[in-house]
């Protein structure tokens, strides 16, 4: 294939995938490049499928459903740490699915980082209280280990806050 064929195929692909016609007309009319609708729908569906898989894992880790793959069986002792992680992941990806459908590109990046930032804050608070996935960790650590882990959680909050601030600055809220 020569370069003209590749370029024309690329333009045709952009015309098909980008709503509103050609790439240049769409970018000029909106002031930014839009995410194709099919990609938004695909990302939302992938997020919701992942959330449903994590919802199933909640039941597996709580001993309500058998899973020979993971070694957890019905009636077994519930695993608080793993079920808390699955709850957090299911909630996060459910929110991501709605964000991909409702918020325009690239502003969706701001909202995704906002979810990460809020999740880091919730994790830090849960660790401080010794609840959820941190119930076992907090009780088995020494004072020095707890202090180190508090700094790790605060670093996650600060790091996610910086990402969120950068996205707000560049993409708006």
N, C-alpha and C positions, 0 to 999 in steps of 0.2 A: 504494500500500500504506500502511496505517496503522501506527502504532507497535506495536500489539498483534500484528499479523501478523509484523512484523520480529522482535519479541522472541520469539514462539513459534517461528519458524524458527531463530533463534539458539540457543534452548534445545534444539531437536530436533537441530541440528547438533552441539552439545556432547554430548548424550546418545549420539549415534552415535559420535563420535570419541573420547570419553574412556572408557576401560575402567572398568567397575565401576558404571555407572549415571549418575545425574545429577551435574552439576558440583559442587553443594554437598555431596552425600554423599561424593563421591570426595575432595574437598579436605579435608573434615572428618575422614575416616577416616585419611588418610595424613599430614595435617599440612602438605601442600604440593600444588600443582597438578602433575599428572603429564603427561608428554609422551604424546600418543596413540601407540599401537603402530604405526599405519600411517605416521605421520610419522617414527618411528625407523627403520622399514624403508626408507622412501623416502630418507631422508638417508644411510643405510648403502649402499644401492644406488647412489645418485648418487656417493658417495665412491669406491666400488669401480670404477665406470665411469670416473671421472676417473683413478684409479690405473692402470687398464688402458690408457687413452689415453696416459698418460705413459710407460708401459712400452713402448708402440709407438714413442714419440718417442725413447726411449733407443736403440732399434735404428736409427732413422732417423739420429740424430746420430752414431752410431758407424759409419755407412756400410754397414749390413747390409740395409736396406730402402729402396726408392725412395720419394721423396715429391716429386712435381712442385710441390706447393703451397709447400713450404718451400725448394725448390731443392737439397735434398740427394739425392744419388743413390748407389746401391749402388757400392761400391768407392772412394768418395771419401775424402778425408781426414777422420778423426774429429774432431768438435768436442768437446773435453774439457769446456769450460765449460757448453755447453748440455746435454750428456748428464749431467753432474753435477747440474745443476738438475732435470732430469727424474727422476733417481734419487731425489733428496731429496723431490720432490713426490709421486712414486709411493709411497714408503715412508710419508710423512706421511698421505696420504689412505687408505692401507690401514689404518693404525692408527685413523684417524677412523671408518672404517666399523665396526670392531669396537667402538669406544667407544660409538657411537650405539645399538648393539644390546644392550650389556652393562650400561652405566651408566645409572642413572635420572636424569631431569631434576629439578632443575637442576644436579645434581652433575656431569653430563657436561661442563658448562662448565669446571669445575675441571680435569678431565683433558685437555680440549682445550688449555687454557692451559698445562698441564704439558708437553704435546707441543711447543707453541710455545717454551716456555722451554728445554727440552732441545735443540731444534733450533737455537736461538740460541747455546747453549753450544757445540754441535758446530761450527757455522759459525765461531765465534770461534777455536776450536782449529784448524780447518782453515785459516783465514786465517793464523794465527800460524805454522803449519807450511808454508804455501804449497802446499797440496794441493787436489785436487778442482777446484771451480769457481774457486778463487782462484789456481791455479798460474800463469796468464798474468798476472793482475792484480798479484800480488806482485812478479813479476820485472820488470815494466815501470814501476813507480812509483819516484819519488824517495823519499828518507828522510822528507821532510816529508809527502808524500802517504801513505806507509805509516803514519806516526804518526796522521794524520787518520783514516785508514780503521780503525785499531785503536780509536780513540775511538768511531767510528760503530758498530763491532761490539759494543763494551762497552755503548754506549747501548741497543742492541737487547737485549742480555742483561739489563740493569737494567730496561728497560721491560717486557719479558716477565716478568721476575721479580716486578715490582710487580703486573701483571695476575694472575699466578698466586697471589701472596699474598693479593690482594683476593678472588679466588674461593674460596681455602681459608678465609678469614675468614668470608665470607658464606654459602657453600654447603657447606663441609666437604670432607674429602678421603676 
